[in-house]
Amino acid sequence: MENIQSVKWNYDLITNTKCSYQVMLIDGTIMSVPLDEANSDYQAIQEWVAEGNTITDNGGGE
Amino acid sequence: MTLSTIPTRALSEQGINFRNLIINGDMSIAQRGTSQAGISTGYNTCDRWRTQQQIGAFTQSQSTDVPSGQGFATSLKMDCTTANASPGSTSQLSVHQRLEGQMLQSIKKGTPNAESLTMSFWVKSNKTGTYTAEINDDDNSRSISKSYTIDTADTWEKKTITFEGDTTGTLDNDNARSFEVLWWLDAGSDLKSGTFNTSWNSTTLANRVSSSQVSLADNTANEWYITGVQLEVGTSASDFEFLPYDVNLQRCLRYFERMKCLSGGDIVLMLGHHFATGNSYGKLTYYPKRSSPSLSIPSLSNIYYLSNGNLANPNLVQINGSGLQTAEIRVDASNQTAGGSGWLRINLSQVGFDLSAEL
């Protein structure tokens, strides 16, 4: 996955815990990425963060 | 009685024993679409075939231009649409396939009995000259490259390349990427300035690509086709192993699945019992994946949630938790009331839910 525009945390409304990433790509595609280290999109997000980018955290209860 | 799988013996009698380590080598499966202009790095058309695109601009397509009389119906085409004859020093342009370690244990890499691998494929280009094929061992940062030559312009040619076995570096027996098999189409100077690496060694950037490598991005007249790709154990190439379409599709579905709408108005997900006003949960079931898949949606404006006698575009579709075959999906929409139910519909042809577990 390239061309990441932004990433934010998704929360499980029931447990109020972080459950996945919501990614917006530059072309407008919306991607929901599970917290699975074997998922290559998950790996790409970790690289994106390592490059100095920040995952938005609006907290739970949305 | 309906058979959900084809017995292995039946396939063997047809000469099929899954000897091809490459998936979708005949380019017959293209769930993402048959043509993509201005491709970016990643997966664009034919399933399992990834592109590293950092030089010029290309349209990639699933073409019906194929070698005559060989049984192929489709090929993968790279068509240069914006030229760049002076790429950045580390820029790359390649078509490649990534393979899981657990699919490669039979080659015995990293043991005294390491097997040679033979790659065969049909290729065609207006641009004659030297090209590079490479195998990267991502588990051990080792690689081997070989060159091949396109001799005659605009003519399908079959190429066969043997890569010697590597007695160093075992491959992890898991679902992660172990091999990347590449067909180089162009490369910056830093990738071809060293001694061309024609035997297994630790990967060195400068040695990966032949110094004579053709620059496919140097002219918008350039195009390159490939099909009939096979990578098999041994030092000789056998005939291409044609798989039944449904078997080939199933192999691709392990990595990518598009739940698409063909005619408008297809239901993708039923959601029952809204947890609270404005949100609900449902279960999405799919073909078993390599890993928990990502869920991609081109735009929420093409998706409708129907409930309580009306429809609304959801404002959120997310994976709450997922496994190899199912995911819990949360959908938030304005027409949901606590205790109700509804369904999610895609309302535009060829748009779909994409589930990706690619390497």
Boltz contact constraints between the chains, C-beta under 6 A:
constraints:
  - contact:
      token1: [A, 2]
      token2: [B, 41]
      max_distance: 6.0
  - contact:
      token1: [A, 10]
      token2: [B, 318]
      max_distance: 6.0
  - contact:
      token1: [A, 12]
      token2: [B, 320]
      max_distance: 6.0
  - contact:
      token1: [A, 19]
      token2: [B, 320]
      max_distance: 6.0
  - contact:
      token1: [A, 19]
      token2: [B, 321]
      max_distance: 6.0
  - contact:
      token1: [A, 20]
      token2: [B, 318]
      max_distance: 6.0
  - contact:
      token1: [A, 20]
      token2: [B, 319]
      max_distance: 6.0
  - contact:
      token1: [A, 22]
      token2: [B, 318]
      max_distance: 6.0
  - contact:
      token1: [A, 28]
      token2: [B, 299]
      max_distance: 6.0
  - contact:
      token1: [A, 29]
      token2: [B, 296]
      max_distance: 6.0
  - contact:
      token1: [A, 29]
      token2: [B, 298]
      max_distance: 6.0
  - contact:
      token1: [A, 30]
      token2: [B, 297]
      max_distance: 6.0
  - contact:
      token1: [A, 31]
      token2: [B, 294]
      max_distance: 6.0
  - contact:
      token1: [A, 31]
      token2: [B, 296]
      max_distance: 6.0
  - contact:
      token1: [A, 32]
      token2: [B, 295]
      max_distance: 6.0
  - contact:
      token1: [A, 32]
      token2: [B, 318]
      max_distance: 6.0
  - contact:
      token1: [A, 32]
      token2: [B, 319]
      max_distance: 6.0
  - contact:
      token1: [A, 33]
      token2: [B, 294]
      max_distance: 6.0
  - contact:
      token1: [A, 34]
      token2: [B, 292]
      max_distance: 6.0
  - contact:
      token1: [A, 34]
      token2: [B, 319]
      max_distance: 6.0
  - contact:
      token1: [A, 34]
      token2: [B, 322]
      max_distance: 6.0
  - contact:
      token1: [A, 36]
      token2: [B, 291]
      max_distance: 6.0
  - contact:
      token1: [A, 36]
      token2: [B, 292]
      max_distance: 6.0
  - contact:
      token1: [A, 38]
      token2: [B, 291]
      max_distance: 6.0
  - contact:
      token1: [A, 39]
      token2: [B, 291]
      max_distance: 6.0
  - contact:
      token1: [A, 39]
      token2: [B, 292]
      max_distance: 6.0
  - contact:
      token1: [A, 40]
      token2: [B, 358]
      max_distance: 6.0
  - contact:
      token1: [A, 40]
      token2: [B, 359]
      max_distance: 6.0
  - contact:
      token1: [A, 41]
      token2: [B, 294]
      max_distance: 6.0
